[in-house]
Structures are given as structure tokens and as C-alpha cells.
Amino acid sequence: MSVFVNNHVVSACDDGERVTTNTMTRMPRNYPQVIKYMGSKAAILPFIASELSKVHAAGRPLVDLFAGACAISGGFGHVSKIISNDIQEYSAVVASTYLKRANRIGRFDIVALAADIANANLSALPDDVRYPAESTLAEFNAIEQRNRELLHKEFAYSHHLFTRVYSGTWWSAAQCVWIDAIREVLDDLKDKGQIDKADFDFGLTCLMHAMAYTSQGTGHYAQYRDAKTEAGMADINKYRCASVPRIFQKKFDSLLSWNLANVVDLDHQLVAMDYRECLAGLSPSVVYADPPYAFVHYSRFYHAMETVVKYDYPEIQHIKSEIVKGRYRVDRHQSPFCIGTQVKGAFVDLFLGVKDSGSDLLLSYSNTGMLGIDNLKALALESLGSEYDVWFDHMEHTHMTMGRRDDRSRQVRESLIVAKKR
């Protein structure tokens, strides 16, 4: 059994010293972030790299078990085979942009192809959902409400999901028409065999980026803002005026240049599984685990991205026959790491899954998590047992809350628990 002394491990090895490998000595590459994401690990990749260098072995894939916004794929996709996993399907789409070459989509002018669709569908909208150059607060809110009432409208064309469900929420009806139109173009190109899966995912990533930077929210999609004051109205209207196609095109051009210049084919894999299912199918690997820390479910904050990826016209949650303000999917995932009665068992399953696969582990967690760091360390030692050397390190880190509470960021102590199989 290994024990913690002064933030390091003292093991039962004959020489009492930790033996490490140094196959991953390269620092993470610079990569373009594409979505706004709470708790992104982009800022601490050098810290992660320093611990990866102690456990990574040649020939073993690096498994990003809770990939989220895919900082691991972005930072290390040129160094090692990555298996990027997250139960949310949008994560695999983002990871594809960092791991798979989009060789064919650059032949097409997506915005020009979408413009004919968008213009036709914009002309079919009621005139009273449009935003004039100037309006009173009461007039503005009346327009917002008429946008939201498109939820009850019947549409004669196929791609109308965002126009119907999200008009007047994070986006205006006009912006939603463009989101639907770009998605329709991508579907059409894929269905005709003119682009492949990597191209399609690349286009969806650019669309998620455009959604994030035209949204009137704080960076997530838990609840949209209401215009309660003149100042609030002005700020919301600034985003209502933002151009989905312009922001899409700008990201498309810069991201495609990065993708074609930097993506390395190392037989990367993109999967969307429950973490236990992913672990059950692993051969010996290095697992990086960054599970949710708080009681809030990420599916609540990023359901709109999941919906633009699935584009499945989901059932929307109601409470007492009223549609919820967040317009959440009924089937959104509830993580056991966010539930007080389940979090301990979730970590036991994680540790045992790593152990059963014969893998090494890096686990990120913070001092603001559902489970105390000391308790988590003890649980790791108990679950992994004498087959593993376990140690930990930590750093101070600014965690982005994206306005989940009153603050947009806060200082946390980020801990890495590292477990290496003997």
C-alpha cells in the first residue's frame, strides 16, 4: 500500500522511490478553443503535462474520460493516440476538430449555400418578430415574447428545430433561422457524400462556436436573460444584432487552417459513452479523468449544443404543464458525480474500472468538489490497493463559472491525484 507524505507517495517498493517514465515530455501545443465552457482545463495543461510525463508509456493511448470541451485532445493530440470520451455527443464533435483532418469541407462555401435557405425562411417569419433599430423596453419585451411564441407555430420546411424551440431565448428568430439553415447545408453535403464525418463534425463545431458568440446569455444555456432594465435591453439587443453567418465564417476560416496544419493521424478514437462503459472496454491505457465537481449537471448548461449536434427535435421539459424557461431536453444526462448520495460510489466505480483495465490514472478535482480532497485520496488508496503507487500535487487555478452564480470566475485549488500501476 502507498501512503501520502508531504504531497508525495511513499510506496512499499524495495528502494522506496517512485519509478517514472518520461515518454510524454513535450509541452501541450497551442490550439484554438471553440466553445465557452465552465471548468475548461486549457489553462492548466502544462500542469497536467508534467504529471503525464511520469506515467505515460509509449504505445498506450491517453483516454480523456470526461472530455467536455476537449482540452486534452487540443493540447496532446499530436503526441499520443487519444481516446476522447464524454456521454454528451457534442464533445466528440469538438474533439474531432482537434484529432481528425477536415480535408473536403473547404471546397464548399457553407454560408453562401445556407443563404438561399435562410433568406427564404426569413421571409416566411411574421413581421412582428423582427427587432427595429430603436424600441422602448415594453416594445422590446413584446417582440421577445412573440419570438418565443414561435414554439407553437407549424413549419412547412424540414430544418426548423432552433427556430421553433429557441427563438426569443438565447437567440432571435432570425439567428435561429441561420442556425437551422447551416445545419441543413451540412446534412445535405453529408447525405450526398460530398463531405465525410470529420468535415461534418468540423462544420458543426464552427456552428457551436457561432451559437456561443451570438448568444445573449453568459456563456452557457441554463437560462436566458430577460430585459428588465433599459441597460439590460441594450446589452441583449447587442447580441440579437450579432451575425451568425459572419461569426461562423470567421471561425471556419481560421479553424480550418489550424486543422489542416496541425492535426496528426494517430488513430484517435471519438466515443460518447458512460464513463463506466468506456473503462470496461479499455486495454491498458493512461486515463485522464476530469469529472464534474459540483451539484449542477453540465447537461443543464450545454443542452443546446447537444441538440444542435443530435438535431432530433427532442421533447422539452415541462413543470406543471408549463415549459421550463431553460427549454431543457427531457432526456438530458444526470451525472452521479453531481448527486450527493451517489458521488462516492461513482468514484469507486471509476477507480475500479481503471484498476480492472490495468491502466494508470490522472484525476483532476478541486477543493470545491462534492467530495473532500482528503476523502477522495483515501478512497483512491482503498480502491486501487497495493497494485498502485498513488501521489498527488496541486496548483491554484482560476475556475471559470461562466456566470453560473454571481461571479464569472473564482480561485480554486486544483488537485491531481496520480495512480501508476506497479
Secondary structure by P-SEA (a helix, b strand, c coil): ccccccccccccccccbbbbbccccccccbbbbccccccccccaaaaaaaaaaacccccbbbbcccccccccccccccccccbbbbccaaaaaaaaaacccccccccccccccaaaaaaaaaaaccccccccccccaaaaaaaaaaaaacccccccccccccccccccccccaaaaaaaaaaaaaaaaaaaaccccaaaaaaaaaaaaaaaaaacccccccccccccccaaaaaaaaaaaaccaaaaaaaaaaaaaaaaaacccccbbbbbbccaaaaaaaccbbbbbbbccccccccccccaaaaaaaaccccbbbbccccccccccccccccccccccccaaaaaaaaaaaaaaacccbbbbbcccccccaaaaaaaaaaaacccccccbbbbbbbccccccccccbbbbbbbbbbbbcc
